[in-house]
Amino acid sequence: MTQAQKGVCAEPNLHALYLLFNVVDDDVSSVRLKLAALLDLFEHFNEEHYEAMVSGVIGVGSAFWDDLYPSNRPAQLGPFPDMQCEDRCAPVLPCDLFVQIRADRLDICQALGMEVMQSLKLHTELVEQVQAFRYLDGRNWTGFLIADENPRGRKKFAISLVGNDDEAFADGSYIHIQRYRHDMSKWSKLSDKHQQQVMGKTKQHNMDVMGSGLDSHAFRTKIVGPGGEYPIFLNQSMPYGDMTTQGLYFIACSNHPQAFKNLLHSRIYGDDNGHYDKLLDYSSAETGAAFFAPSIGFIRSQSTLAASETQSNEPEKG
């Protein structure tokens, strides 16, 4: 029986640390072993600090997958959908590994992150690190709620995890990440009424704004599946920032990558009449990458194979 990585469907936390790596070592067997060791590390921190609700996710980049696991590939794993229309774009950040750490204590995120860095330091270079946090009652810097329509219970697992149609990768998840930077100076000049028109939601109660139009954020992000199902991915995004920079670290977890592609197309290209997501006038994506987070069983089984390969390649002692 397979088991999803805990962090994919974890409940919201107060803090998060996102680490992006490129692998610089040709010894991929050692990297496979290290990824399995990270699962043990996540489990150890969760047991030692159970009150902090620690969870982790390991994602393997679409371009690196075949190097790391050449024997099999998730059926729909492909590159990040690089899109651009006028001044709206979804840039790509080449990246091999994604590690997400979340907890209700900042110090635990930091301590676990340092352990991850130590484990991977001989094999990787750090591309980016971002600390994120819960803002107010789960809001973005814009003042509006994030992921307000995320499902709960069994539906959350159904939309975020691969099913038995791709049996070798059941309980894995297609993960797309983007780091957005907000122009808060420009946004803050808007009246509350104008902000609500852009978002298509009321700021205080998160109600639909009547007549907000086909270019509101709410309309352009309300993507439904082929059978009319909604939502079609789990939104695990969190704000990040300091005194000079504020933004959103966007994370979509889905059982199929088309869900994210449809969302991005709706936001950037919009419709034939030029209705795109007006929030993109105030928030720009600076990174983007596509990963697959395999099940715990898959990572551990590949680690066992890597250990066997390492032993068979060792010279016999005379």
CORZI-V828245 format. One record per helix or strand. SS is the DSSP state (alpha for helix, beta for strand). FROM is the first residue (numbers start at 1). LEN is the number of residues. If there is no record, write none. Layout:
SS,FROM,LEN
SS,FROM,LEN
This chain:
alpha,6,3
beta,15,9
alpha,28,21
alpha,50,3
beta,55,7
alpha,65,4
beta,83,3
beta,88,3
beta,97,7
alpha,106,15
beta,124,10
beta,139,1
beta,145,1
alpha,154,7
alpha,164,6
beta,173,10
alpha,184,5
alpha,192,8
beta,201,1
beta,208,1
alpha,217,4
beta,234,2
beta,238,4
beta,246,9
alpha,258,11
alpha,278,4
beta,283,3
beta,289,5
alpha,296,18
